[in-house]
Amino acid sequence: MSTELPPVAPEVLAEAVENLTARLRKKLDAATEGCAAGAVLEADGTVTLRFGEDALVTLRPGPAGTIATADQATCSCLLAPRCLHRAAALGAAPLADTPPEPAAEPEPAAATGPDDPAGPPAAPAESVGAAGPAPAAEAVGTTVPAPALTAVQLRAAGALWHVAAEALAAGVTAGGAVVQAELLRAAHTARLAGLVRAEAAALRVVRGLRAAREHRAGQRLGDLTEAFRELLHTAGLLASGSADPALTGTARRAYAPGGSLQVLGLCREPVLSATGYGGVVTHLLAPDGTPYSVSDVRPGGLARARGAGSASVALGGATLDHAGLARGGLRIVGATVSPEGRLGAGRGVRATPLPGTAWTEQPAARLFARPAAEAVAELLADPDAGESALLGCDVTVVGAVCEHLLVRETRPDAPLLRLLPAHPHPELAHTENLRRIASYPGLQLRVLGRPDLDRTATLRPLAVGPVPGAEHTLRLPEEWLGRADLGYDRLQGAHFPQGVAAPVPDTAAEGPDPLADSPLWRVRRLLETGVAGGRRALAEAARGTESLAGASYGPLRRAGLTGAADLAAALAAEADRRPRDVFGRLADPSPDGYARAWLAAATHLAAAERCLIAASWAASPSAVPVSGR
């Protein structure tokens, strides 16, 4: 089993690459590839990597387990610290997360990891599309309007925009260690200038480039495309000087006094991040419907994600574990609360357990009292709602189609909804539970989950329960208080009703997918071609035998999407516009114009797709207009 390299602070890696000569930079990608396979964990906690006979790189992580300063990475060769070996070793290590800023209140003990779904995504992920939990996700919020941006902030934003434009023009193919280091350097400068949201967006792009170049499992080109869109959007607005100062963002996990609170458990979900963090988040509601959460996310990966569901809640001396809190409650005195509703565990916090309530009682009953389409419309209209918002609805199981579990909301003219696992890891219970539910067509369920705002009418359920008054519904143990947490509780045959339910519609009659069947996929393919292969690849695609002007723009215009067609045509023209002077030199080498054209097309596409997604929740498939492909 190979030794994992300790995470490296972005500024340390950026400095190491910046110190290399031009000749060594050309060799950096080849030196980085595969060097982590020979890492050795020493008895004193250091990690060593050998490059040939004369070069030994030593990484000495600090108390936090990260390489936070340059002197924690050394090399034995004569060129150190400006050597290729040291830069390659740092480049092969994962990026460390930005440390939280000190808070005025005592730091909560229940600090969370970087991919905590209880916190909002740093970008419209998270508001504009995520991934779900985001995943990823540096939790960055916005604050109240501040004074106008300073000159330092404007320069930092302008530099980040230019570097991001160059990275976009390079694409994944040419976006190696040097391009990533330039992004990291600009991101660090943005952080020092107080542009927290822009820094978080840049780090997501770098992580996406790494994942794409390494062909990691689960990596999606669409996620990297969205990360580029958010980075260019944020940096461009900030650099223009006309942005709301709130767009700078605030550092994550800033806890403030919350007074006395009473919260009741909804459900719990496992957290497992690609950066090695694992744990649990328990979702709570106050009597007035305000959402809160208690998180326990730390390094430990899958083992910790599975075990944390029954771990003790580190909050004010409460004698509860997360399983008990998800079906119980707390009365908290001296609470500390983050802007995202995360409860902290400062020294003055005192918590007393309370008996839980069923989903049929308030405040949980409010989540199931209105159509799902209304809740989704609110989330789509509020860019700061975040991915932590939960949605409840009563559904009837239709059956499994491909990777989806199809259900229909139990109301007139309701659409078919697609249920996907909240986390696809096979060692977690999500996928197995959904597979078992799919074997009971006609089963009526009460579902609580997180809507996937990047997909048509898709919900990622966290917990399920019986529908009040329904005959063919779940039969859960009394101690489960009427719900099963899909990430921890495993449904068995005894939990399902006996007999056969009423006939349900044929799954083949689910109707068209308004997003997948829309010709907008042509614009997305154009944008993703630019992200994957860079500016040159996009220009070559536009000059292909099936000209985009004829084969792609025609269906867009016939579908009434003239704005998308015009922006796609402008992007293709700009990608191919590289005039040269009489000496053959590029007359306009700046990638800014290309980045602006790409961003305009990406922003229009995101808005159009959101409209189709909102429509898919609001009506049955036959009522949603779908244009030709």
Helices and strands as residue ranges (DSSP letters): H 10-18, H 22-32, G 35-38, E 40-41, E 47-51, E 55-59, G 70-72, E 73-75, H 84-92, H 124-124, I 125-129, H 151-174, H 177-192, H 196-213, H 221-240, G 245-248, E 256-272, E 277-285, E 291-299, H 301-307, G 308-310, H 322-326, E 328-337, E 343-344, E 350-355, G 364-368, H 372-381, E 391-401, E 404-409, E 416-419, H 430-438, E 444-452, E 458-465, G 478-480, E 484-485, G 493-495, G 507-509, H 521-542, H 548-551, H 553-558, H 562-575, H 592-618, G 621-623
